[in-house]
Amino acid sequence: MFRKRRMLLLLSVAALFCLMIADFWTNKAESFERFGKPFVNERKTDAYDASRRESVATAEKELTIPREDLAGVSLSSVVEGRISVNRSEDAMVRLRYTITATARDADLANRKRDAVQIDQVARDGRLALKASVDGKRVDWNDDTTIDYVLLVPDGMNVRVESENATVRIEGTVGDATATAIGELLEVVDVQGNVTATSDYGNIYLSGITGDIELINRSADANLIDIRGNVAIDNHSGRNFLRSIAGKVSGETKGGPVYMWNVDGAVELRSRNGDLQLEDVRGDIRVTADNGKTSVILPADSGYRLNAATAGGRFRTTLPFPVESERKGDYSLRGTVGDGKWQVDVTSEDGNIVIYAEE
């Protein structure tokens, strides 16, 4: 009886084994197909990526233009890249530029690169330079970037307009006008008057001998070591001025102005922005609506002080009484030292802080 059961068990195992072999041979094609499919898909993906991979074409070029009777040169760009303006060693205007074009294949990238040219238009003593393709301006979405190096002779004025490129003007002798949108604008060691305009970017002006007109639209502006007058037109930007040998004047709306070490008069109108004037050696005339106005007088100079606020408060360490003719109106008057400089500060709905350095 036991032998019959053992035999029956062995026959059952053998039958199951045969069924497993049969099932394997029946489905082996499908199994191998499932196993190999990831490798096939990976090859297809690689081929697809290769077909979509962009090609890059680059070319370096140069223009040389005799100055002759030209008084100025301008360069405008709306594509990404860098614009550098430097001093030329001779009387020639030189423009060195690098074009980088991208496309889905090398042939198309080369054709896009070669299609870019620099238009030259001379009118009324000014040379205008700009990039174009088939007579149309190279646009920011053309998958093309251009880096410029413009060399200008002494005494020639320069103008740069950029929407997507950083701008740096350095070491030139002549007036400079620069406009940048959304990028860094630098003007360094220039001998001449400078007009700098920035929208939503950053401005850095340093080592300039000449007057400055600053037009700030929601940007951060830093001015350091300026030997000339500074005029500010500020809208919602932040302005930091240090070591200015000249008059500072202008108007700010919705943004602060901070200044240190000014050898010259200060005349500012502020609306909804803080003002801080520290170590100013010159007459001060400030009118503010809202915001805090802080004036820190240098210890070695004399001032005649006349300050008043309507709707604000005074904070001071000067030995003068804060007077109030009616509720909410406060004034502070007095003389510090020899009274050499006049200080007039008026604020509407803003606080005034005045004290002298020790």
Summary of the structure (lengths in Angstrom):
residues: 358
radius of gyration: 35.7
end to end distance: 118.4
largest distance: 132.2
contacts: 1198
relative contact order: 0.08
helix: 17%
strand: 56%
